[in-house]
């Protein structure tokens, strides 16, 4: 297996790892306001998250700065909670206008924080190679694929719930975002740093 394949698989597994479900929750919170017909918007959304994630992965791996993992582990569920709470607060606006553009900024900015959460581990795996660009690129492509898998499954479930159980979009946003916010609160309590 080539280095590229190894890091591609590592990136995919990172986002799909059920034991590190914080990333899955964040992607679901971001996607909760979209419908299956919005797949292009969702693709842009996960790409914005990947870009943010990639920036901090690269900066930490290149020793531009270091991060305190205790803070980052607390901030990750905070970003999940903020995204879910905003969905709940603005769910009516999502139905009448395209308020979802704000989610692109959430994805990009909060992706920076989520990237820090895995950066020290990735830095240890990459080591002191002269060039880490190929490994970072492969990892982030794998990350993107993992997110597309999550979003596709989530959008299919949302479509089926709407079609066969007649759950309204407003109720779907409220139910999913409330569940994600509740889990995020639990994670914040578990990872509090004080």
One Martini backbone bead per residue (centre of mass of N, CA, C, O) as a GRO file, in nm:
protein
  194
    1UNK     BB    1   0.097   0.036   0.022
    2UNK     BB    2   0.070   0.353  -0.010
    3UNK     BB    3   0.090   0.653   0.135
    4UNK     BB    4  -0.162   0.768   0.008
    5UNK     BB    5  -0.356   0.538   0.084
    6UNK     BB    6  -0.313   0.544   0.387
    7UNK     BB    7  -0.412   0.848   0.429
    8UNK     BB    8  -0.686   0.815   0.298
    9UNK     BB    9  -0.793   0.603   0.496
   10UNK     BB   10  -0.746   0.766   0.753
   11UNK     BB   11  -0.944   0.997   0.679
   12UNK     BB   12  -1.197   0.824   0.651
   13UNK     BB   13  -1.185   0.692   0.935
   14UNK     BB   14  -1.192   0.949   1.103
   15UNK     BB   15  -1.491   1.036   1.020
   16UNK     BB   16  -1.623   0.726   1.069
   17UNK     BB   17  -1.561   0.705   1.362
   18UNK     BB   18  -1.763   0.612   1.624
   19UNK     BB   19  -1.562   0.703   1.861
   20UNK     BB   20  -1.551   0.992   1.683
   21UNK     BB   21  -1.856   1.143   1.667
   22UNK     BB   22  -1.818   1.453   1.650
   23UNK     BB   23  -1.798   1.486   1.340
   24UNK     BB   24  -2.068   1.365   1.270
   25UNK     BB   25  -2.240   1.566   1.428
   26UNK     BB   26  -2.150   1.819   1.277
   27UNK     BB   27  -2.240   1.734   0.993
   28UNK     BB   28  -2.536   1.699   1.074
   29UNK     BB   29  -2.587   1.986   1.172
   30UNK     BB   30  -2.522   2.119   0.900
   31UNK     BB   31  -2.739   1.932   0.728
   32UNK     BB   32  -3.032   1.965   0.861
   33UNK     BB   33  -3.132   2.219   0.660
   34UNK     BB   34  -3.140   2.014   0.433
   35UNK     BB   35  -3.212   1.876   0.125
   36UNK     BB   36  -3.171   1.655  -0.128
   37UNK     BB   37  -3.179   1.896  -0.346
   38UNK     BB   38  -2.908   2.030  -0.187
   39UNK     BB   39  -2.637   1.874  -0.263
   40UNK     BB   40  -2.450   2.108  -0.359
   41UNK     BB   41  -2.444   2.265  -0.092
   42UNK     BB   42  -2.333   2.027   0.077
   43UNK     BB   43  -2.069   1.994  -0.075
   44UNK     BB   44  -1.965   2.275  -0.003
   45UNK     BB   45  -1.981   2.241   0.302
   46UNK     BB   46  -1.776   2.001   0.334
   47UNK     BB   47  -1.546   2.154   0.196
   48UNK     BB   48  -1.521   2.380   0.403
   49UNK     BB   49  -1.447   2.193   0.634
   50UNK     BB   50  -1.194   2.071   0.504
   51UNK     BB   51  -1.037   2.332   0.479
   52UNK     BB   52  -1.026   2.401   0.777
   53UNK     BB   53  -0.901   2.135   0.868
   54UNK     BB   54  -0.643   2.154   0.686
   55UNK     BB   55  -0.507   2.404   0.796
   56UNK     BB   56  -0.448   2.302   1.088
   57UNK     BB   57  -0.304   2.047   1.014
   58UNK     BB   58  -0.070   2.187   0.867
   59UNK     BB   59   0.029   2.389   1.086
   60UNK     BB   60   0.096   2.173   1.300
   61UNK     BB   61   0.271   1.978   1.127
   62UNK     BB   62   0.471   2.242   1.061
   63UNK     BB   63   0.513   2.411   1.333
   64UNK     BB   64   0.357   2.692   1.357
   65UNK     BB   65   0.174   2.554   1.581
   66UNK     BB   66   0.023   2.485   1.891
   67UNK     BB   67  -0.188   2.271   2.092
   68UNK     BB   68  -0.440   2.240   2.334
   69UNK     BB   69  -0.618   1.956   2.379
   70UNK     BB   70  -0.813   2.039   2.606
   71UNK     BB   71  -0.948   2.274   2.459
   72UNK     BB   72  -1.030   2.131   2.198
   73UNK     BB   73  -1.212   1.908   2.328
   74UNK     BB   74  -1.415   2.135   2.415
   75UNK     BB   75  -1.468   2.303   2.145
   76UNK     BB   76  -1.602   2.095   1.967
   77UNK     BB   77  -1.883   2.076   2.116
   78UNK     BB   78  -1.938   2.376   2.092
   79UNK     BB   79  -1.970   2.381   1.782
   80UNK     BB   80  -2.205   2.187   1.777
   81UNK     BB   81  -2.400   2.346   1.953
   82UNK     BB   82  -2.414   2.608   1.792
   83UNK     BB   83  -2.522   2.486   1.532
   84UNK     BB   84  -2.779   2.355   1.651
   85UNK     BB   85  -2.897   2.610   1.787
   86UNK     BB   86  -2.923   2.773   1.527
   87UNK     BB   87  -3.121   2.587   1.389
   88UNK     BB   88  -3.346   2.624   1.597
   89UNK     BB   89  -3.369   2.936   1.595
   90UNK     BB   90  -3.374   2.939   1.244
   91UNK     BB   91  -3.587   2.738   1.113
   92UNK     BB   92  -3.790   2.933   0.978
   93UNK     BB   93  -3.585   3.072   0.784
   94UNK     BB   94  -3.513   2.813   0.619
   95UNK     BB   95  -3.802   2.792   0.483
   96UNK     BB   96  -3.803   3.101   0.338
   97UNK     BB   97  -3.483   3.099   0.322
   98UNK     BB   98  -3.126   3.116   0.252
   99UNK     BB   99  -2.964   3.070   0.553
  100UNK     BB  100  -2.740   2.844   0.493
  101UNK     BB  101  -2.484   3.019   0.434
  102UNK     BB  102  -2.378   3.033   0.726
  103UNK     BB  103  -2.275   2.735   0.732
  104UNK     BB  104  -2.013   2.785   0.576
  105UNK     BB  105  -1.877   2.941   0.809
  106UNK     BB  106  -1.898   2.727   1.018
  107UNK     BB  107  -1.738   2.511   0.864
  108UNK     BB  108  -1.474   2.666   0.834
  109UNK     BB  109  -1.418   2.762   1.126
  110UNK     BB  110  -1.477   2.488   1.277
  111UNK     BB  111  -1.268   2.326   1.113
  112UNK     BB  112  -1.024   2.442   1.256
  113UNK     BB  113  -1.084   2.308   1.531
  114UNK     BB  114  -1.109   2.011   1.437
  115UNK     BB  115  -0.818   1.990   1.324
  116UNK     BB  116  -0.677   2.008   1.604
  117UNK     BB  117  -0.780   1.730   1.722
  118UNK     BB  118  -0.577   1.561   1.502
  119UNK     BB  119  -0.289   1.686   1.466
  120UNK     BB  120  -0.101   1.541   1.671
  121UNK     BB  121  -0.141   1.259   1.559
  122UNK     BB  122  -0.056   1.316   1.266
  123UNK     BB  123   0.224   1.421   1.334
  124UNK     BB  124   0.325   1.148   1.451
  125UNK     BB  125   0.292   0.987   1.184
  126UNK     BB  126   0.461   1.162   0.987
  127UNK     BB  127   0.677   1.326   1.120
  128UNK     BB  128   1.006   1.423   0.960
  129UNK     BB  129   0.938   1.493   0.689
  130UNK     BB  130   1.015   1.687   0.421
  131UNK     BB  131   0.725   1.605   0.298
  132UNK     BB  132   0.357   1.643   0.368
  133UNK     BB  133   0.158   1.701   0.133
  134UNK     BB  134   0.061   1.422   0.041
  135UNK     BB  135  -0.056   1.329   0.313
  136UNK     BB  136  -0.255   1.565   0.354
  137UNK     BB  137  -0.410   1.531   0.091
  138UNK     BB  138  -0.503   1.239   0.136
  139UNK     BB  139  -0.647   1.282   0.404
  140UNK     BB  140  -0.852   1.502   0.296
  141UNK     BB  141  -0.984   1.321   0.086
  142UNK     BB  142  -1.086   1.113   0.289
  143UNK     BB  143  -1.253   1.312   0.452
  144UNK     BB  144  -1.444   1.390   0.224
  145UNK     BB  145  -1.559   1.111   0.173
  146UNK     BB  146  -1.674   1.064   0.457
  147UNK     BB  147  -1.872   1.304   0.448
  148UNK     BB  148  -2.034   1.212   0.202
  149UNK     BB  149  -2.139   0.956   0.332
  150UNK     BB  150  -2.289   1.085   0.567
  151UNK     BB  151  -2.471   1.280   0.406
  152UNK     BB  152  -2.608   1.074   0.229
  153UNK     BB  153  -2.738   0.909   0.452
  154UNK     BB  154  -2.888   1.147   0.585
  155UNK     BB  155  -3.054   1.237   0.333
  156UNK     BB  156  -3.203   0.972   0.291
  157UNK     BB  157  -3.343   0.963   0.563
  158UNK     BB  158  -3.490   1.234   0.531
  159UNK     BB  159  -3.647   1.159   0.279
  160UNK     BB  160  -3.795   0.909   0.399
  161UNK     BB  161  -3.933   1.058   0.633
  162UNK     BB  162  -4.094   1.250   0.453
  163UNK     BB  163  -4.235   1.046   0.258
  164UNK     BB  164  -4.338   0.806   0.478
  165UNK     BB  165  -4.391   1.000   0.758
  166UNK     BB  166  -4.429   1.315   0.728
  167UNK     BB  167  -4.189   1.494   0.800
  168UNK     BB  168  -4.116   1.793   0.853
  169UNK     BB  169  -3.868   2.012   0.816
  170UNK     BB  170  -3.899   2.159   1.085
  171UNK     BB  171  -3.901   1.897   1.261
  172UNK     BB  172  -3.632   1.785   1.165
  173UNK     BB  173  -3.454   2.014   1.261
  174UNK     BB  174  -3.540   1.999   1.557
  175UNK     BB  175  -3.473   1.702   1.621
  176UNK     BB  176  -3.177   1.686   1.531
  177UNK     BB  177  -3.066   1.941   1.677
  178UNK     BB  178  -3.148   1.856   1.963
  179UNK     BB  179  -2.987   1.594   1.978
  180UNK     BB  180  -2.710   1.719   1.919
  181UNK     BB  181  -2.711   1.925   2.152
  182UNK     BB  182  -2.731   1.718   2.381
  183UNK     BB  183  -2.466   1.571   2.318
  184UNK     BB  184  -2.283   1.821   2.334
  185UNK     BB  185  -2.329   1.877   2.631
  186UNK     BB  186  -2.210   1.614   2.731
  187UNK     BB  187  -1.928   1.662   2.606
  188UNK     BB  188  -1.866   1.921   2.761
  189UNK     BB  189  -1.872   1.794   3.041
  190UNK     BB  190  -1.651   1.572   2.984
  191UNK     BB  191  -1.431   1.816   2.865
  192UNK     BB  192  -1.381   1.987   3.083
  193UNK     BB  193  -1.105   2.209   3.209
  194UNK     BB  194  -1.194   2.286   3.532
   0.00000   0.00000   0.00000
